[in-house]
Amino acid sequence: MYPNLQHRSERAISLILRPPAKTIEQALVLLMILLAAVALIGCSDTRREDSQLAETGSVTIPVAGKIETVALFNGPMPTGVAISKHGRLFVNFPRWGDQVDYTVAEVIDGKTVPFPNANINAYQEGNQADHLVAVQSVVVDPKDRLWILDTASIKMGEPLANGPKLICVDLKDNQVVQTIHFPENVALKTTYLNDVRFELNRGKAGYAFITDSSDKGANGIIVVDLATGERWRKLNDHPSTKADPNFVPSVEGEFLMVREAGKPEEPIKMGSDGIAIDVKKGLLFYCPLASHKLYSVKIDALVDRNLTDEQVAQTIRELPQRDFASDGLECAPDGTLILTDYEHNAIRKLTPDGTYETIASDARMIWPDSMSVSTGGQIYFTANQLNRQPRFHGGEDLRQKPYAVFRAPSGVKRIALTDGM
């Protein structure tokens, strides 16, 4: 707190509580001074926190758009973020090596609180079937329910038996209302459940679609019938879901490769990762993490269990060529596809003429990961410095806390939650 402002605010309070024999108008002026001082004090705290944020200094990142800091994290690194219809903010922390006390949290008054409760977050060896182990993604659906995608994978290892699951929490009372487990023929021993999107206008209760981004085995799209709980794989290990061989992205001016101590360096191999749905066009968009390629596939084909993968693949279309790679994707109801750009500290959108326009870029946006669009059209996104993890730097951890959730205007129409997502 600035001392002069504190003094002036305290002086204003004393004058308001014990006013001299002056006019009411003077008292109102003093009140306005007090409110202005309080506002300045709050801003100073925010600036002081923002000054702690890491920035890319090795290359020049052009500033575009306007980002605002929403939340800062000095514990484990977050990946997923979700904003509810009523403005509630949720994040998750996978178990990639950081100390994780709870893997899903709601951000309340700037602090993280275990969500939906501390008990379900209290993972211990053997209780993975009904406790959260290592959550990779949180998503609010059009009915304002929070869905939690649990990889049950610790340090990117083999999923724990009966651990991979999709959980639905009703935000009206914060109660778990549905749990869907994935058997080993759906969540394979090499599977890494990465991100999830929903289409609620088909079938009795809608469908969920999940990317398998494994860097060790088959990639693909997992489809879930939310009414029956049935789940199946589509485009299993299809070339469009795979990392491009020898793909080496440039992040913060350096080539990003797996560089583990005592082992030869190698390209990153994460496959199908980002996912988004255009409900009106009936298309699902997806992209491998290690690739500049971006694809769409027809949702009708994915939900039809009678179609072979070869038949589903006939509906795949490659989108305009990019000069950047993405982690998270999001789609607005007007059809605007929004993409993170982890190579340039940016968020882009695909325009109708097939070009990729920058929505926001900033030196502080180190590895924009997941996104969530509010009903007011603001993009909330995590920046978690994933590229600075030890596995990419010979065991040296280059991350600089705090990690952040930012938001920026999307420039798209307000979100209608009845449209699906």
JOZI-V869927 format. One record per pair of residues at least 24 apart in sequence whose C-alpha atoms are under 8 Angstrom apart, sorted by the first residue. I is the first residue (numbers start at 1). J is the second residue. If there is no record, write none. Layout:
{{I J} {I J}}
This chain:
{{1 41} {1 44} {1 45} {2 41} {2 44} {5 37} {5 40} {5 41} {6 37} {6 41} {8 34} {8 37} {9 33} {9 34} {9 37} {9 38} {52 401} {52 402} {53 364} {53 400} {53 401} {53 402} {53 403} {54 364} {54 366} {54 400} {54 401} {54 402} {55 363} {55 364} {55 365} {55 366} {56 252} {56 363} {56 364} {56 366} {57 252} {57 363} {58 252} {58 253} {59 252} {59 253} {60 363} {61 344} {61 345} {61 361} {61 362} {61 363} {62 361} {62 362} {62 363} {63 360} {63 361} {63 362} {63 363} {64 358} {64 359} {64 360} {64 361} {64 362} {65 359} {65 360} {65 361} {65 408} {65 409} {66 360} {66 408} {66 409} {67 360} {67 362} {67 406} {67 407} {67 408} {67 409} {68 406} {68 407} {68 408} {69 404} {69 405} {69 406} {69 407} {70 404} {70 405} {70 406} {70 407} {71 107} {71 110} {71 404} {71 405} {71 406} {72 110} {72 402} {72 403} {72 404} {72 405} {73 401} {73 402} {73 403} {73 404} {74 401} {74 402} {74 403} {75 99} {75 100} {75 401} {75 402} {76 100} {77 384} {77 403} {78 382} {78 384} {78 403} {79 136} {79 137} {79 369} {79 370} {79 382} {79 384} {80 136} {80 137} {80 138} {80 139} {80 369} {80 370} {80 371} {80 382} {81 137} {81 138} {81 139} {81 370} {81 371} {81 372} {81 380} {81 381} {81 382} {81 405} {82 138} {82 139} {82 140} {82 371} {82 372} {82 380} {83 140} {83 372} {83 373} {83 374} {83 380} {84 140} {84 144} {84 374} {85 144} {85 374} {85 375} {85 417} {87 374} {90 138} {91 138} {92 135} {92 136} {92 137} {92 138} {93 134} {93 135} {93 136} {94 134} {94 135} {94 136} {94 154} {95 133} {95 134} {95 135} {95 153} {95 154} {95 155} {96 154} {96 155} {96 156} {97 154} {97 155} {103 132} {103 133} {103 134} {103 135} {104 135} {116 169} {116 174} {116 175} {116 176} {128 152} {128 160} {128 161} {128 162} {128 163} {129 162} {129 163} {129 164} {130 163} {133 163} {136 193} {136 194} {136 195} {137 194} {137 195} {137 196} {139 196} {139 197} {139 372} {141 198} {141 417} {141 420} {141 421} {142 200} {142 416} {142 417} {142 418} {142 419} {142 420} {142 421} {143 417} {143 418} {144 170} {144 171} {144 417} {145 169} {145 170} {145 171} {146 170} {146 171} {149 193} {149 194} {149 195} {149 196} {150 193} {151 192} {151 193} {151 194} {153 192} {156 192} {157 190} {158 189} {158 190} {158 191} {159 189} {159 190} {159 191} {159 192} {164 193} {180 229} {182 231} {186 222} {186 231} {186 232} {186 233} {190 214} {190 216} {190 217} {190 218} {191 217} {191 218} {191 219} {194 273} {195 273} {195 274} {195 275} {196 275} {197 275} {197 276} {197 277} {197 421} {198 277} {198 420} {198 421} {199 277} {199 279} {199 420} {199 421} {200 420} {201 419} {201 420} {203 227} {207 303} {210 275} {211 272} {211 273} {211 274} {211 275} {212 271} {212 272} {212 273} {213 270} {213 271} {213 272} {213 273} {213 288} {213 289} {214 269} {214 270} {214 271} {214 272} {215 268} {215 269} {215 270} {215 271} {216 269} {219 271} {219 272} {220 272} {221 272} {223 302} {223 303} {234 302} {234 309} {234 312} {235 309} {235 310} {235 312} {235 313} {236 309} {240 287} {240 288} {240 295} {241 271} {241 272} {241 286} {241 287} {241 288} {242 269} {242 270} {242 271} {242 272} {242 288} {243 269} {243 270} {243 271} {243 272} {243 288} {243 289} {243 290} {243 291} {244 269} {244 290} {244 291} {245 269} {247 290} {247 291} {248 290} {249 290} {249 325} {249 343} {250 343} {251 342} {251 343} {251 344} {251 387} {252 343} {252 344} {252 366} {256 387} {256 392} {257 392} {258 391} {258 392} {258 393} {259 391} {259 392} {259 393} {259 394} {259 395} {260 390} {260 391} {260 392} {260 393} {260 394} {260 395} {261 394} {261 395} {273 327} {273 328} {274 326} {274 327} {274 328} {274 329} {275 328} {275 329} {275 330} {276 329} {276 330} {276 331} {276 337} {276 421} {277 330} {277 331} {277 421} {278 331} {278 332} {278 333} {278 335} {278 421} {279 333} {279 419} {279 420} {279 421} {280 333} {280 335} {281 335} {286 329} {287 326} {288 326} {289 325} {289 326} {289 327} {290 325} {291 325} {292 321} {292 322} {292 323} {292 324} {292 325} {292 326} {293 318} {293 319} {293 321} {293 322} {293 325} {294 318} {294 319} {294 320} {294 321} {294 322} {295 319} {320 354} {320 355} {322 356} {327 368} {327 369} {327 370} {328 368} {328 369} {328 370} {328 371} {329 370} {329 371} {330 371} {330 372} {330 373} {331 421} {332 373} {332 412} {332 413} {332 415} {332 421} {333 413} {333 415} {333 416} {333 419} {333 421} {334 412} {334 413} {336 412} {340 368} {340 369} {340 370} {341 367} {341 368} {342 366} {342 367} {342 368} {342 369} {343 367} {359 409} {359 410} {359 411} {360 408} {373 415} {374 414} {374 415} {375 414} {375 415} {375 416} {375 417} {376 414} {376 415} {377 409} {377 410} {377 411} {377 412} {377 413} {377 414} {377 415} {378 407} {378 408} {378 409} {378 410} {379 407} {379 408} {379 409} {379 410} {380 405} {380 406} {380 407} {380 408} {381 405} {381 406} {381 407} {382 406}}
